[in-house]
Amino acid sequence: MDKRVVIADDESIIRLDLKEILEGDGYLVVGEAARGDDALAMIRELEPDLALLDIKMPGMDGIEVARELKGSNTVVVLLTAFSQRALIESARDAGVVAYLVKPFRSSEILPKIAAIINPLANEPVETPEITNVDDKIETREIVQRAKELLMQERGMDEPAAFEVIQQSAMRGRTRMRDVAQQILKGEFVG
C-alpha cells in the first residue's frame, strides 16, 4: 500500500518540488497546505502516514502542529532552513522524529524518508545516515556560522555562501563541516 503524505509549507514551489519527488517514488500525497492551522485540520481528517511540515508558516508553525499531533499515528518530519538548537530541542519535545534541511535533493531525502517511515524495514540502511543527532546539529551550526562569516566578509548572499562551502567540499572530497571549520579558523582560500 502507498504511504500517504501531507505536505505543509507556505512556499508553493517547495510543496510542488516535494510532491513531485514523493510521487515519483510511489508515495501518495493526499493533501497540501500553506498554513499550519490548515495542515493540522487536514492531517486530523486524512490521517496520513507522514506529515512534512515547514517550521515557519502562518497560522501555526510546524512545531505547534507537531505538538497537537503528538500521540497520533502520523509521523511528523520538519522542513527547515534553520538549525538553531532551541528550535530543534522544542521540536523533539513536540514529537518530531526528524528534520529535512532546505534546500534538499531527492537523492538525499528519499532514503531518509524511507528510513523514517519504515525503521524496521529489511532494506539495509546506510550507517552514515544514522549518525548521532547531536553531531548533525553541531555540523549544521558550524556550516551556518561559516556561511554567515562568508556573507559578512565577502558580501555574498546565503545561497552563494552555501554553494562555496558545498563546491569546496566536493572538489576537496571532504565534508562540508571540514570546509566550514577551515573558514571559521581563517584557513580557507577557496
C-alpha atoms as a printed R data frame, in Angstrom:
    type eleno elety resid chain resno      x      y      z
1   ATOM     1    CA   MET     A     1  0.000  0.000  0.000
2   ATOM     2    CA   ASP     A     2  1.257  3.504 -0.851
3   ATOM     3    CA   LYS     A     3  2.326  5.609  2.090
4   ATOM     4    CA   ARG     A     4  0.071  8.653  2.459
5   ATOM     5    CA   VAL     A     5  1.659 12.086  2.949
6   ATOM     6    CA   VAL     A     6  0.517 15.625  3.754
7   ATOM     7    CA   ILE     A     7  2.894 18.471  2.836
8   ATOM     8    CA   ALA     A     8  2.667 21.850  4.581
9   ATOM     9    CA   ASP     A     9  4.884 24.743  3.534
10  ATOM    10    CA   ASP     A    10  3.971 28.344  2.844
11  ATOM    11    CA   GLU     A    11  6.164 28.317 -0.279
12  ATOM    12    CA   SER     A    12  4.223 26.731 -3.136
13  ATOM    13    CA   ILE     A    13  7.417 25.872 -5.047
14  ATOM    14    CA   ILE     A    14  8.663 23.782 -2.097
15  ATOM    15    CA   ARG     A    15  5.323 21.937 -1.932
16  ATOM    16    CA   LEU     A    16  5.439 21.304 -5.674
17  ATOM    17    CA   ASP     A    17  9.035 20.008 -5.564
18  ATOM    18    CA   LEU     A    18  8.294 17.718 -2.626
19  ATOM    19    CA   LYS     A    19  5.133 16.409 -4.236
20  ATOM    20    CA   GLU     A    20  6.994 15.558 -7.456
21  ATOM    21    CA   ILE     A    21  9.845 13.876 -5.562
22  ATOM    22    CA   LEU     A    22  7.500 11.834 -3.363
23  ATOM    23    CA   GLU     A    23  5.006 10.833 -6.045
24  ATOM    24    CA   GLY     A    24  7.905  9.852 -8.306
25  ATOM    25    CA   ASP     A    25  8.938  7.398 -5.602
26  ATOM    26    CA   GLY     A    26  5.464  5.908 -5.085
27  ATOM    27    CA   TYR     A    27  4.173  7.987 -2.182
28  ATOM    28    CA   LEU     A    28  0.596  9.259 -2.288
29  ATOM    29    CA   VAL     A    29  0.365 12.981 -1.491
30  ATOM    30    CA   VAL     A    30 -3.162 13.252 -0.067
31  ATOM    31    CA   GLY     A    31 -3.049 16.913  0.931
32  ATOM    32    CA   GLU     A    32 -1.125 20.175  0.772
33  ATOM    33    CA   ALA     A    33 -1.386 23.280  2.920
34  ATOM    34    CA   ALA     A    34  0.270 26.692  3.058
35  ATOM    35    CA   ARG     A    35 -0.767 27.380  6.669
36  ATOM    36    CA   GLY     A    36 -0.072 25.397  9.816
37  ATOM    37    CA   ASP     A    37 -3.669 25.540 11.113
38  ATOM    38    CA   ASP     A    38 -4.961 24.271  7.735
39  ATOM    39    CA   ALA     A    39 -2.365 21.499  7.813
40  ATOM    40    CA   LEU     A    40 -3.458 20.411 11.297
41  ATOM    41    CA   ALA     A    41 -7.113 20.170 10.245
42  ATOM    42    CA   MET     A    42 -6.148 18.269  7.085
43  ATOM    43    CA   ILE     A    43 -3.896 15.829  8.965
44  ATOM    44    CA   ARG     A    44 -6.573 15.133 11.579
45  ATOM    45    CA   GLU     A    45 -9.114 14.463  8.825
46  ATOM    46    CA   LEU     A    46 -6.934 12.432  6.430
47  ATOM    47    CA   GLU     A    47 -4.696 10.652  8.995
48  ATOM    48    CA   PRO     A    48 -1.659 10.329  6.680
49  ATOM    49    CA   ASP     A    49  1.330  8.124  7.490
50  ATOM    50    CA   LEU     A    50  3.659 11.110  7.220
51  ATOM    51    CA   ALA     A    51  3.374 14.891  7.619
52  ATOM    52    CA   LEU     A    52  6.142 17.071  6.200
53  ATOM    53    CA   LEU     A    53  5.825 20.437  7.960
54  ATOM    54    CA   ASP     A    54  7.755 23.652  7.436
55  ATOM    55    CA   ILE     A    55  8.876 25.175 10.729
56  ATOM    56    CA   LYS     A    56  7.815 28.727  9.836
57  ATOM    57    CA   MET     A    57  4.263 29.027  8.476
58  ATOM    58    CA   PRO     A    58  1.383 31.422  9.003
59  ATOM    59    CA   GLY     A    59 -1.435 30.306 11.305
60  ATOM    60    CA   MET     A    60  0.630 27.836 13.335
61  ATOM    61    CA   ASP     A    61  4.270 26.892 12.975
62  ATOM    62    CA   GLY     A    62  5.361 23.320 12.308
63  ATOM    63    CA   ILE     A    63  6.343 22.700 15.927
64  ATOM    64    CA   GLU     A    64  2.900 23.784 17.191
65  ATOM    65    CA   VAL     A    65  1.240 21.462 14.663
66  ATOM    66    CA   ALA     A    66  3.535 18.613 15.733
67  ATOM    67    CA   ARG     A    67  2.676 19.245 19.392
68  ATOM    68    CA   GLU     A    68 -1.044 18.965 18.546
69  ATOM    69    CA   LEU     A    69 -0.415 15.690 16.685
70  ATOM    70    CA   LYS     A    70  1.697 14.110 19.421
71  ATOM    71    CA   GLY     A    71  0.377 10.639 20.141
72  ATOM    72    CA   SER     A    72 -1.287 10.269 16.728
73  ATOM    73    CA   ASN     A    73 -0.242  7.679 14.136
74  ATOM    74    CA   THR     A    74  1.156 10.347 11.805
75  ATOM    75    CA   VAL     A    75  4.954 10.593 11.711
76  ATOM    76    CA   VAL     A    76  5.998 14.259 11.724
77  ATOM    77    CA   VAL     A    77  9.102 15.483  9.896
78  ATOM    78    CA   LEU     A    78 10.058 19.163  9.887
79  ATOM    79    CA   LEU     A    79 11.319 21.041  6.854
80  ATOM    80    CA   THR     A    80 13.717 23.737  7.900
81  ATOM    81    CA   ALA     A    81 16.347 26.113  6.683
82  ATOM    82    CA   PHE     A    82 17.232 26.737 10.328
83  ATOM    83    CA   SER     A    83 19.316 24.704 12.725
84  ATOM    84    CA   GLN     A    84 19.132 26.602 15.999
85  ATOM    85    CA   ARG     A    85 19.437 24.183 18.884
86  ATOM    86    CA   ALA     A    86 16.463 25.708 20.767
87  ATOM    87    CA   LEU     A    87 14.149 25.067 17.807
88  ATOM    88    CA   ILE     A    88 15.420 21.526 17.424
89  ATOM    89    CA   GLU     A    89 15.007 20.753 21.116
90  ATOM    90    CA   SER     A    90 11.448 22.092 21.232
91  ATOM    91    CA   ALA     A    91 10.661 20.145 18.049
92  ATOM    92    CA   ARG     A    92 11.964 16.942 19.631
93  ATOM    93    CA   ASP     A    93  9.800 17.601 22.704
94  ATOM    94    CA   ALA     A    94  6.801 18.085 20.374
95  ATOM    95    CA   GLY     A    95  7.262 14.594 18.942
96  ATOM    96    CA   VAL     A    96  9.077 15.453 15.697
97  ATOM    97    CA   VAL     A    97 11.094 12.425 14.569
98  ATOM    98    CA   ALA     A    98 13.427 14.039 12.016
99  ATOM    99    CA   TYR     A    99 14.384 17.159 10.062
100 ATOM   100    CA   LEU     A   100 14.989 17.755  6.387
101 ATOM   101    CA   VAL     A   101 17.140 20.804  5.827
102 ATOM   102    CA   LYS     A   102 16.363 23.030  2.848
103 ATOM   103    CA   PRO     A   103 17.483 23.130  0.136
104 ATOM   104    CA   PHE     A   104 17.153 19.396 -0.435
105 ATOM   105    CA   ARG     A   105 17.566 16.947 -3.315
106 ATOM   106    CA   SER     A   106 15.562 13.791 -3.964
107 ATOM   107    CA   SER     A   107 18.732 11.686 -3.695
108 ATOM   108    CA   GLU     A   108 19.115 12.919 -0.108
109 ATOM   109    CA   ILE     A   109 15.563 12.961  1.182
110 ATOM   110    CA   LEU     A   110 14.060  9.775 -0.269
111 ATOM   111    CA   PRO     A   111 16.365  7.399  1.662
112 ATOM   112    CA   LYS     A   112 15.806  9.456  4.828
113 ATOM   113    CA   ILE     A   113 12.019  9.404  4.461
114 ATOM   114    CA   ALA     A   114 12.058  5.654  3.723
115 ATOM   115    CA   ALA     A   115 14.121  5.017  6.857
116 ATOM   116    CA   ILE     A   116 11.809  7.249  8.932
117 ATOM   117    CA   ILE     A   117  8.579  5.624  7.734
118 ATOM   118    CA   ASN     A   118  9.897  2.043  7.767
119 ATOM   119    CA   PRO     A   119 12.506  1.964 10.522
120 ATOM   120    CA   LEU     A   120 12.295 -1.819 10.752
121 ATOM   121    CA   ALA     A   121 12.324 -2.497  7.003
122 ATOM   122    CA   ASN     A   122 14.588 -5.267  5.819
123 ATOM   123    CA   GLU     A   123 16.411 -2.959  3.437
124 ATOM   124    CA   PRO     A   124 19.838 -2.143  4.808
125 ATOM   125    CA   VAL     A   125 20.033  1.477  5.869
126 ATOM   126    CA   GLU     A   126 23.375  3.135  5.276
127 ATOM   127    CA   THR     A   127 25.121  3.613  8.579
128 ATOM   128    CA   PRO     A   128 26.358  7.147  7.813
129 ATOM   129    CA   GLU     A   129 22.697  8.230  7.783
130 ATOM   130    CA   ILE     A   130 22.248  7.056 11.341
131 ATOM   131    CA   THR     A   131 24.867  9.250 12.918
132 ATOM   132    CA   ASN     A   132 24.476 10.917 16.237
133 ATOM   133    CA   VAL     A   133 21.721 13.572 16.085
134 ATOM   134    CA   ASP     A   134 23.809 15.978 18.144
135 ATOM   135    CA   ASP     A   135 26.687 15.586 15.675
136 ATOM   136    CA   LYS     A   136 24.358 16.502 12.792
137 ATOM   137    CA   ILE     A   137 23.066 19.508 14.728
138 ATOM   138    CA   GLU     A   138 26.615 20.608 15.534
139 ATOM   139    CA   THR     A   139 27.615 20.220 11.857
140 ATOM   140    CA   ARG     A   140 24.672 22.374 10.749
141 ATOM   141    CA   GLU     A   141 25.608 25.024 13.302
142 ATOM   142    CA   ILE     A   142 29.250 25.062 12.113
143 ATOM   143    CA   VAL     A   143 28.191 25.335  8.459
144 ATOM   144    CA   GLN     A   144 25.697 28.079  9.376
145 ATOM   145    CA   ARG     A   145 28.375 30.093 11.191
146 ATOM   146    CA   ALA     A   146 30.754 29.669  8.230
147 ATOM   147    CA   LYS     A   147 28.029 30.810  5.802
148 ATOM   148    CA   GLU     A   148 27.409 33.892  7.948
149 ATOM   149    CA   LEU     A   149 31.145 34.666  8.004
150 ATOM   150    CA   LEU     A   150 31.389 34.358  4.205
151 ATOM   151    CA   MET     A   151 28.295 36.534  3.802
152 ATOM   152    CA   GLN     A   152 29.797 39.163  6.101
153 ATOM   153    CA   GLU     A   153 33.377 39.115  4.782
154 ATOM   154    CA   ARG     A   154 32.698 38.588  1.069
155 ATOM   155    CA   GLY     A   155 29.302 40.283  0.707
156 ATOM   156    CA   MET     A   156 27.638 37.080 -0.518
157 ATOM   157    CA   ASP     A   157 24.000 36.102 -0.142
158 ATOM   158    CA   GLU     A   158 23.193 32.886  1.714
159 ATOM   159    CA   PRO     A   159 22.771 30.595 -1.340
160 ATOM   160    CA   ALA     A   160 26.134 31.767 -2.748
161 ATOM   161    CA   ALA     A   161 27.897 31.206  0.581
162 ATOM   162    CA   PHE     A   162 26.352 27.727  0.873
163 ATOM   163    CA   GLU     A   163 27.469 26.922 -2.685
164 ATOM   164    CA   VAL     A   164 31.068 27.983 -1.927
165 ATOM   165    CA   ILE     A   165 31.150 25.587  1.035
166 ATOM   166    CA   GLN     A   166 29.413 22.775 -0.855
167 ATOM   167    CA   GLN     A   167 31.568 23.088 -4.004
168 ATOM   168    CA   SER     A   168 34.795 23.292 -1.967
169 ATOM   169    CA   ALA     A   169 33.828 20.146 -0.079
170 ATOM   170    CA   MET     A   170 33.069 18.313 -3.325
171 ATOM   171    CA   ARG     A   171 36.318 19.455 -5.001
172 ATOM   172    CA   GLY     A   172 38.359 18.509 -1.955
173 ATOM   173    CA   ARG     A   173 36.421 15.261 -1.449
174 ATOM   174    CA   THR     A   174 35.806 16.238  2.146
175 ATOM   175    CA   ARG     A   175 32.850 17.052  4.371
176 ATOM   176    CA   MET     A   176 31.125 20.432  4.378
177 ATOM   177    CA   ARG     A   177 31.814 20.528  8.098
178 ATOM   178    CA   ASP     A   178 35.586 20.385  7.448
179 ATOM   179    CA   VAL     A   179 35.410 23.234  4.912
180 ATOM   180    CA   ALA     A   180 33.255 25.260  7.329
181 ATOM   181    CA   GLN     A   181 35.813 24.745 10.107
182 ATOM   182    CA   GLN     A   182 38.610 25.982  7.787
183 ATOM   183    CA   ILE     A   183 36.533 29.101  7.044
184 ATOM   184    CA   LEU     A   184 35.959 29.753 10.755
185 ATOM   185    CA   LYS     A   185 39.679 29.324 11.528
186 ATOM   186    CA   GLY     A   186 40.641 31.669  8.692
187 ATOM   187    CA   GLU     A   187 42.465 28.869  6.834
188 ATOM   188    CA   PHE     A   188 40.098 28.781  3.834
189 ATOM   189    CA   VAL     A   189 41.467 30.006  0.497
190 ATOM   190    CA   GLY     A   190 38.627 28.967 -1.908
